[in-house]
Amino acid sequence: MIEIFPASTGGGGTSPVINTYTTPGSFTWTNPSPGTRRHVHILMVGGGAGGGSGGSNSAGNAAGGGSGGGAGSVIEYHTFTDLLGATVAGVVGGGGAGGAGVTGVSNGNNGTAGQATSFDTMNALGGNAGVAGQSSGTGGTGAAARRVYALRGGGTSTQISGVGGTSGAAGAVPTSPFSVAEGPQPTPGGGGGGTNGTTAFAGATGGGIGSPFLSSTLAGGTAGTAGGGAGGNGNAGGFHIVGTGGGGGGSSVTADGGAGGNGGAYGSGGGGGGAESGTGTSGAGGTGAGGKVVITVM
């Protein structure tokens, strides 16, 4: 869906009023026309989750990479100013922290889930936390979120299963969540690379946003190279409004695992950390990007 806003005037010849909130935490919106009916368009993005860190194992033994953090969900809906109060409380959901790296023979740490974004009666869920890579070589599993078009009156966004991390192999790349019916959504982080004990593998690129009919794409964060390369940060949205996931870190059998990249604003997940097999520290998960609220009165 293409979001179209009035170029200069709203209904009845009045100028549109656009309020954008991007700082995580509470805010209060002031209704510019509580006694006169005007159309209101609300776009809400939940916070992205942090990636899981990679597992750590002794030399010659496999370790799994952490999964990328899930993306925050998106709610888009319409209402009228005279159905809202003179002021309305809202919350911009913060991004989740990535899991810390570990040493020795140890599973990694899970990332932190993204926080929900709320306004009026609606609630856009934050992304699911990236899952830690295991010392046994099992990779974490992640989750993505879905864009929802809703009617005012109460509702919570839903989430769908996403792509996770890796097990003794290269990181898994999340599929693009763009569809003609739903429009762009923020994307999960890429999975961190695992090791098979003797060979290091690269991480994965973060989820990117593709547009099948607008010829406009937004790439995810770059993959961390084998040998402990860090994943690149995701890209911030411009035309797409939402951002892309951080890249997964590469694993290592001779040094530290690579850290996952941070999610790009807004709502995308951090990349998973790369595993390590040896005497180093596994890669930390990347941080998820915070959410956003845009309120347009026409």
Secondary structure, DSSP 8 states (H G I E B T S, - for coil): ------SS--GGG---EEEEE-SSEEEEEE-S-TTS--EEEEEEE----------EE-TTS-BB---------EEEEEEEGGGS-SEEEEEE-----------SSB----------EEETTEEE----------TTS-----EEE-EEEEESS-EE--EEE-----BSS---------BTTTB-----------B-SS-B--------B--TTT---B-------TTT---------STTSS---------BSSS---------TTT--------EESSS-----------EEEEEE-
